[in-house]
Amino acid sequence: MTANSSQHPTLLVSACLLGVECNHEGGHSRRRSVEALAENYHLVPVCPEVCGGLSTPRAAAERRGDRVVNADGTDVTAAYERGAQAAVELAQATGARGAVLKARSPSCGSSEIYDGTFSRTLHDGEGVTAAALRAAGVEVISEDDLRAG
């Protein structure tokens, strides 16, 4: 049983997908397909970047190997790792066994992310939070997977 008052299973969801203005530009990435999950799931919003101590808005960042850097080369890996740990702890505290995270994000990307060159080039990979959640046994998908399914 999950740690919510309903009988619905719990899902972690990138807060920006639910309309919270927390993306790096200070906006949101609201998706109706994600909001509709509330009919069958208890949705728990999380923004790992904010949980990790980054501001909104903030400089765009991309993964370069095991590091996360801004376009000017500033290493922000520690903040991304703190946010990932907070998301794992939230999943454990709420009993979430699944997560719907923002596609292509250096934190939340679940199957492909930008390559660290800031040229909008995608490659196979996952964000820091997606990797941490998977390592903790949480099934991770993106909003794009909802449309495909």
Secondary structure, DSSP 8 states (H G I E B T S, - for coil): --SSSSSS-EEEEEGGGGT-S-STTS-----HHHHGGGGTSEEEEE-HHHHTT--SS---EEEETTEEEETT--B-HHHHHHHHHHHHHHHHHHT--EEEE-TB-TTT-SSEEE-SSSS--EEE---HHHHHHHHTT-EEEEHHHHHH-
